[in-house]
Amino acid sequence: MKKAKLIGDSGGTKTDWVLIDEFNSCLFFSTESYHPHLVSEDWIQEKHSFWAEYTQNYELEVHFFGAGCLQLINQEKMQDAFRSWGISDCIVKSDLLAAHLACAGEDDGYVAILGTGSVIAKIEQNEIHEIVGGLGYLIGDEGSGYFFGKRLLEKLLKREFSDELSSQLHNMLGDKEAIMKALYTPTGKSFVSSLALTTSQIKSEELLALHKENIEEFARLYLPKKSSINEINVVGSYGFSQEDLVREICLKHGWKVKKQLEKPMQELAKYFMKSAF
């Protein structure tokens, strides 16, 4: 049977994968999120036929990087899931490490994820030594797509926006009843997180100010105040969409943004292509 590496990078909304064969050919694909909180017997069973297509053709070496996988209990939960799909060679790490490897490889440094959620970590010798943020959408995630969407809906539904912007947003999202219906459903978190992209076509100083407030809160709360390092890499769809603001606001707080990536998978694939099977 042919050998292959399967690399997964899973956030709160979806998972990006790459299958790297012995000839360093890459097959990229995406699935729904593989967050540990989703794991159940039914969820695992649903995935059996999908992974059977790969395990029948390859002897897989899996490197899975996931949101929520910093805790050992969640790493073990994901490893058990892969074993149930017939994949025993599986290493599970936090998605913070995937972001760092994609940006900096073996070098030490700080990395931030600004996607559905937000977090900063210091990486030394490919191990996570400091984490700031990462408190989740209920009490944290400043600087994330979710936090922006949450603040947008608060201001819209509390009538804090101008009539012109409110009209544009309601035309796009529906009336109050439609928004509340979308909000309080199992997919409500994804709906809120998607609003930064959904509203990106609207040119508005009010929305720009909201993006600035969001990123400013992230920088103020989570950028380390005392550090011998003052450079950081940033990964994530929200941070990438607001690239100039992220650079400007981080610089104001004394930090230079070195590299910004929307998704780490392309660079992550290059990293793993360098190592032998």
C-alpha positions in Angstrom: 0.0 0.0 0.0 1.3 3.5 -0.8 2.3 5.8 2.0 1.0 9.3 2.3 0.9 12.2 4.8 -2.5 13.7 5.6 -2.3 17.2 7.1 -5.4 18.8 8.6 -5.9 22.3 9.8 -9.3 22.8 11.5 -10.8 26.0 12.7 -14.2 26.8 14.2 -15.9 26.8 10.8 -14.1 24.4 8.5 -11.1 22.1 8.0 -8.5 22.4 5.3 -6.6 19.2 4.3 -3.7 18.2 2.1 -2.8 14.6 1.1 0.9 14.4 0.3 2.0 11.2 -1.5 5.5 9.6 -1.7 6.2 11.7 -4.8 5.3 14.9 -3.0 2.1 15.3 -5.1 -0.5 17.3 -3.2 -4.3 16.8 -3.1 -6.0 19.8 -1.3 -9.6 19.5 -0.1 -11.8 21.0 2.6 -14.5 19.6 4.9 -16.6 21.0 7.8 -14.9 21.8 11.1 -13.4 18.9 13.1 -13.6 20.6 16.4 -13.4 18.3 19.4 -16.7 19.5 20.8 -18.4 18.0 17.7 -17.1 14.5 18.4 -19.7 11.9 19.3 -20.4 8.3 18.3 -22.9 9.4 15.7 -20.5 12.1 14.3 -17.6 9.5 14.1 -19.9 7.0 12.4 -21.0 9.6 9.8 -17.3 10.0 8.7 -16.5 6.3 8.3 -17.3 6.0 4.6 -15.5 9.2 3.8 -12.2 8.1 5.3 -12.6 4.6 4.0 -11.8 5.9 0.5 -8.4 7.1 1.8 -7.5 4.2 4.1 -8.2 1.7 1.3 -5.6 3.3 -0.9 -3.0 4.7 1.5 -1.1 4.0 4.6 -1.7 7.3 6.3 0.5 9.4 8.6 -1.8 12.0 10.0 -0.8 15.4 11.4 -3.9 17.1 12.6 -3.9 20.7 13.9 -7.2 21.9 15.4 -8.9 24.6 17.3 -9.6 23.3 20.8 -6.7 20.8 20.5 -4.4 22.4 23.0 -5.8 20.4 25.8 -4.5 16.8 26.1 -8.1 15.4 26.6 -9.1 16.9 23.2 -6.0 15.6 21.5 -6.8 12.1 22.7 -10.5 12.5 21.6 -9.4 13.3 18.1 -6.8 10.5 18.0 -9.5 8.1 19.1 -11.7 9.4 16.2 -9.0 8.8 13.7 -8.3 5.3 15.1 -11.9 4.4 14.6 -11.5 5.3 11.0 -8.6 3.0 10.7 -5.8 5.5 11.1 -3.5 4.7 14.0 -0.5 6.9 13.1 -1.9 10.2 14.2 -0.4 13.3 15.9 -2.8 15.9 17.1 -1.7 19.5 18.0 -3.2 22.9 18.4 -4.0 25.0 15.2 -1.7 27.6 16.7 1.3 25.4 15.9 0.1 25.0 12.3 -0.2 28.7 11.9 3.4 29.1 13.3 4.9 26.4 11.1 3.3 27.9 8.0 4.7 31.4 8.8 8.1 30.7 10.5 9.0 27.0 10.1 11.4 26.1 12.8 12.1 29.6 14.0 10.8 30.8 17.4 8.4 33.7 17.7 4.9 34.9 18.2 1.9 34.0 16.1 -1.7 35.2 16.1 -4.8 33.7 14.7 -7.5 36.2 13.7 -10.2 34.0 12.1 -13.5 32.9 13.6 -11.8 33.3 16.9 -8.7 35.1 18.1 -5.6 34.1 20.1 -1.8 34.8 20.4 0.9 32.3 21.3 4.7 32.3 21.7 6.3 29.3 20.0 9.7 28.0 21.0 11.2 24.9 19.5 7.9 24.0 18.0 6.2 24.0 21.4 3.6 26.5 22.7 4.9 28.3 25.8 2.6 31.3 26.2 -1.0 31.8 25.2 -3.0 35.1 25.4 -6.6 35.2 24.4 -8.3 32.1 23.1 -11.1 32.5 25.6 -13.9 31.6 23.1 -16.8 33.6 21.7 -18.7 33.9 25.0 -16.1 35.9 26.9 -13.3 36.7 24.4 -12.3 36.5 20.7 -11.7 40.3 20.3 -10.2 40.9 16.9 -12.0 38.0 15.3 -14.7 37.6 12.7 -17.1 36.5 15.3 -16.5 39.5 17.5 -16.9 41.9 14.6 -20.2 40.2 13.6 -21.5 40.3 17.2 -20.8 44.0 17.5 -22.3 44.7 14.1 -25.6 43.0 15.1 -25.7 44.7 18.5 -25.4 48.1 16.9 -27.8 47.3 14.1 -30.5 45.8 16.3 -30.1 48.6 18.9 -30.4 51.2 16.2 -27.0 52.7 16.7 -26.1 52.9 13.0 -27.2 55.6 10.6 -30.4 55.1 8.7 -28.5 54.7 5.5 -26.3 51.9 6.8 -29.1 50.2 8.7 -31.1 50.1 5.5 -28.3 48.6 3.6 -27.7 45.9 6.3 -31.4 45.0 6.6 -31.7 44.7 2.8 -28.8 42.3 2.9 -29.6 40.4 6.2 -33.3 40.7 6.4 -35.5 42.3 9.1 -35.1 41.9 12.9 -37.2 38.7 12.9 -35.1 37.1 10.2 -31.8 38.0 11.9 -32.9 36.7 15.2 -34.1 33.5 13.6 -30.6 33.0 11.9 -28.9 34.0 15.1 -30.4 31.5 17.5 -30.0 28.3 15.6 -27.3 25.6 15.6 -25.5 27.5 12.8 -25.8 30.9 14.6 -22.2 31.1 15.4 -21.2 30.6 11.7 -23.8 33.2 10.7 -22.3 35.8 13.0 -18.7 34.9 12.0 -19.6 35.3 8.3 -20.8 38.9 8.6 -17.4 40.5 8.1 -17.2 38.8 4.6 -20.9 39.3 3.9 -20.8 43.0 4.5 -17.3 43.6 2.9 -19.0 45.1 -0.2 -20.5 47.9 1.8 -18.3 50.9 1.8 -19.0 52.7 5.1 -17.0 54.7 7.6 -19.2 53.2 10.3 -18.1 49.7 9.4 -14.5 50.8 9.0 -14.7 52.2 12.5 -16.1 49.0 13.8 -13.2 47.0 12.3 -10.8 49.4 13.9 -12.4 49.1 17.3 -12.3 45.3 16.9 -8.6 45.1 16.1 -7.7 47.8 18.6 -9.3 45.7 21.3 -7.3 42.7 20.3 -4.0 44.6 20.2 -4.8 46.3 23.6 -5.8 43.2 25.4 -3.6 40.5 23.9 -0.3 41.9 22.5 2.4 41.2 25.1 3.3 44.3 27.0 6.8 43.3 27.9 8.8 41.1 25.4 12.3 41.0 23.9 10.5 40.2 20.6 8.3 42.8 18.9 7.4 40.9 15.7 4.4 38.7 15.1 2.9 36.6 12.3 -0.8 36.7 11.7 -3.0 33.9 10.2 -6.7 33.8 9.6 -9.4 35.0 7.2 -10.5 38.0 9.3 -7.0 39.3 9.9 -6.1 38.8 6.3 -9.2 40.7 5.1 -8.2 43.6 7.3 -4.5 43.3 6.6 -3.7 47.0 6.5 -5.5 47.8 9.7 -3.9 44.9 11.5 -0.4 46.1 10.5 -1.2 49.8 11.3 -2.7 49.0 14.8 -0.1 46.5 15.8 2.6 49.0 14.8 0.9 51.6 17.0 1.3 49.2 19.9 5.0 48.6 19.1 4.7 45.4 17.1 5.7 44.7 13.5 3.7 42.2 11.5 6.1 40.0 9.6 3.9 37.7 7.6 0.1 37.5 7.1 -1.7 34.5 5.6 -5.4 33.9 5.0 -4.9 30.2 5.4 -1.8 28.2 6.5 -2.4 25.1 4.4 -0.3 25.9 1.3 2.7 26.9 3.4 2.1 24.0 5.8 2.2 21.6 2.8 5.6 22.9 1.8 6.8 22.4 5.4 5.8 18.8 5.5 7.1 18.1 2.0 10.6 18.7 3.3 10.5 15.8 5.7 10.8 12.2 4.7 8.2 9.5 5.3 
